[in-house]
Amino acid sequence: MRIRRRDVALSRLNKLKLIAKWGVAFQNFRACLANVKGRLNCGKCEKCVRTITELVALGILDKTKAFIENDISADQLSIFNINIRHREPFYMEMLPLLKERGQDDLVDTICKMIEGKAG
C-alpha cells in the first residue's frame, strides 16, 4: 500500500498517526528512497531523519520496527538544510509536539535551522 502526498490531504504527522494504527503497515513502512540491503529505511538521509524526528514527536518511534534507530540527536538533524524543497513546514509542525515531550535540544536545533544558522 502506498500513501502519497497527492493521495491523502493530510500532513506528514497525520499520515504517520494513521499508519501507526495499522499494525503491519506501521512495522513495515518505507519512508526512505534509498535501497539499503536488509533495511526498510537507511536512517541517515534527510527523509529518514525527518521521519524519525516525527516519530519521536509523536512518541511512537519505539513502537515500530521500520527503523532500527531508537532515537535522534540534534547533531544528526543539524547536518541537513531544511530550508529547501519545501521541507520547513514539516519541521514547523513538529515543534509543539517536540516541546511537549521535552525535546528542547531538537526544538532549538530546528529553530536555528529554520533561521539559517545551522545545517
C-alpha positions as CSV (number, residue, x, y, z in Angstrom):
1,M,0.0,0.0,0.0
2,R,1.3,3.5,-0.9
3,I,0.3,6.7,0.7
4,R,1.5,9.6,-1.3
5,R,1.2,13.3,-0.8
6,R,-1.3,13.7,-3.6
7,D,-3.3,10.7,-2.4
8,V,-4.4,12.0,1.0
9,A,-4.9,15.6,2.1
10,L,-3.1,15.0,5.5
11,S,0.1,16.4,6.9
12,R,3.0,14.0,7.3
13,L,2.4,13.8,11.0
14,N,-1.2,12.9,10.5
15,K,-0.2,10.3,7.9
16,L,2.1,8.8,10.5
17,K,-0.6,8.7,13.1
18,L,-2.9,6.9,10.6
19,I,-0.2,4.4,9.6
20,A,0.6,3.8,13.3
21,K,-3.0,2.4,13.7
22,W,-2.3,-0.3,11.1
23,G,0.0,-2.7,12.9
24,V,1.5,-4.5,9.9
25,A,1.8,-1.3,7.9
26,F,3.5,0.6,10.8
27,Q,6.0,-2.2,11.2
28,N,6.9,-2.2,7.5
29,F,6.5,1.3,6.2
30,R,9.2,2.7,3.9
31,A,9.9,6.5,4.1
32,C,13.4,6.2,2.5
33,L,14.1,6.4,-1.2
34,A,17.4,4.6,-0.8
35,N,17.6,0.9,-1.2
36,V,19.7,-0.3,1.6
37,K,20.1,-4.1,1.7
38,G,18.4,-5.6,4.8
39,R,16.7,-2.4,5.9
40,L,13.4,-0.7,5.1
41,N,14.9,2.7,5.7
42,C,18.6,3.9,5.7
43,G,18.1,6.0,8.9
44,K,20.7,8.5,7.7
45,C,19.2,10.6,4.8
46,E,17.2,13.7,5.4
47,K,13.9,12.0,4.8
48,C,14.7,9.2,7.3
49,V,16.0,11.6,9.9
50,R,12.8,13.8,9.4
51,T,10.6,10.7,9.8
52,I,12.4,9.5,12.9
53,T,12.1,13.0,14.4
54,E,8.3,13.0,13.6
55,L,8.0,9.6,15.3
56,V,9.9,11.0,18.3
57,A,7.5,14.0,18.3
58,L,4.5,11.6,18.3
59,G,6.1,9.4,21.0
60,I,5.9,6.3,18.8
61,L,9.4,5.7,17.5
62,D,9.8,2.8,19.9
63,K,6.7,1.1,18.6
64,T,7.9,0.5,15.0
65,K,10.4,-1.9,13.5
66,A,10.6,0.2,10.3
67,F,13.7,2.0,11.7
68,I,16.4,0.3,13.7
69,E,17.3,3.7,15.2
70,N,15.7,4.2,18.6
71,D,16.4,8.0,19.0
72,I,17.6,11.1,17.1
73,S,20.1,13.7,18.2
74,A,20.3,17.4,17.4
75,D,23.7,16.7,15.8
76,Q,22.1,14.1,13.4
77,L,19.4,16.6,12.5
78,S,21.6,19.7,12.1
79,I,23.6,18.5,9.1
80,F,20.6,19.0,6.8
81,N,19.3,22.1,5.0
82,I,15.6,22.2,5.8
83,N,15.1,25.5,4.0
84,I,15.0,23.8,0.6
85,R,12.4,21.7,-1.2
86,H,9.5,22.9,0.9
87,R,10.8,21.0,4.0
88,E,10.4,23.8,6.5
89,P,6.6,23.3,7.2
90,F,7.3,19.6,8.1
91,Y,9.6,20.7,10.8
92,M,7.5,23.6,12.0
93,E,4.6,21.2,12.6
94,M,6.8,19.0,14.8
95,L,7.9,21.9,17.1
96,P,4.9,22.0,19.5
97,L,4.9,18.2,19.9
98,L,8.7,18.0,20.5
99,K,8.4,20.8,23.0
100,E,5.6,18.9,24.9
101,R,7.9,15.9,25.0
102,G,10.8,17.9,26.5
103,Q,12.9,17.6,23.4
104,D,14.3,21.1,23.8
105,D,17.6,20.3,22.0
106,L,15.7,19.2,18.9
107,V,13.4,22.2,19.1
108,D,16.3,24.6,19.5
109,T,18.2,22.9,16.6
110,I,15.1,23.1,14.3
111,C,14.5,26.7,15.1
112,K,18.2,27.6,14.3
113,M,18.0,25.6,11.1
114,I,14.8,27.5,10.0
115,E,16.6,30.7,10.8
116,G,19.5,29.5,8.7
117,K,22.0,29.3,11.5
118,A,22.6,25.6,11.3
119,G,22.7,22.9,8.6
